Amino acid sequence: MRITSVEVGLYKIPSRHIQENSIARFTAYEWTIVRLKFSNNIEGIGWTYTQGRGGSSIFHLITDYWAKELLSEGDLDPLTLNKKVWSLTYSYGLEGLSRLAYSAIDIALWDGLAKSHDLPLYEMLGGPKSPKVKAYRSAIDLNFSIEELVDDVKKFKNMGFKAFKIKVGKPNFEEDIERIKAVKEVIGSYPLMVDVNRGWNFQDTIRRGKVLYDLGVYWLEEPIEADLLDQYKMLREKLDIPIAAGESLYNGFEQTRLIIEKCVDIVQLDVLRSGGITEWMKYAKLAESLGLPMAPHFGEEISVQVLSAIKNALFLEHLPGSNLNDSGVLKSSLKFEDGYAIPPDKAGHGIEFDWEKLSKYQVLYSKIG
């Protein structure tokens, strides 16, 4: 498929509540959305995000450089682009911001390819005709009072969710324990995961991880800095509680090492950060060969597609208050039923934006071609 035009928009959408974890506090997400028009009049849409800052760098990388390269390539598909990304990023490197920019373009290409075959994306990727994926309630909720936290968990339990995650990382670990116990009283034997967002050191994690295991926590997520992979391996050896991580890796070597060296029990690579669908599916197949499950971070609107297409899918993260799904800017999206996520039964990824509603959040816009 030949690309005839590239539209790129940067949108800053306020989150529905103040977002706070152990290391950060923010109130908005920046979404870089790419629209590729192909010579067959099909449009492919892709996107990526940042937490309130840095989006303009991705926008300009795509509009000032990537768009011109895409328009000069002739026929292009996701796998062909994947082979060329190293040369296309030679002068500034593939990792970091380049991976986010590439993710948005890759998703748009896959969307267009699936539409051209009149197939849902999950089927194009090898998934079944009517998939559903186990989902869990998540939130950036460290600033919630215990009462607010419990009320929110109750709400999602009443909606049919059967797995839950909360933030931990209070200055006093006893507060974390109190919050965990309060939530477990509500959810009973359902899985409860906790996320530290890299707020602890190795020694604290060893000590606290044993307490969390005794409390029956299902997994311990990102307890230490993301790139300390040797320490992650040691944590996995020393602790009985399963360790989950991967969302904060933007480097292909580190993402591969995370899996092949079994630094974690659950792989959480983010589709919108790790290089889009093409790269994420490579990592998922590698993880499958080593017996590791995938539970991607964030991006539920596209994560549901890739999870529907792999054998080692564990959970989808449903993050209301932060996602596109309940932001008011979508015409169609995935659905949730009885604790499962169900992707749209439409050609492509099935995500349709309400461009009029989205326009009020526009920061930057450019059309090339």
Disulfide bonds with the S-S distance in Angstrom:
none
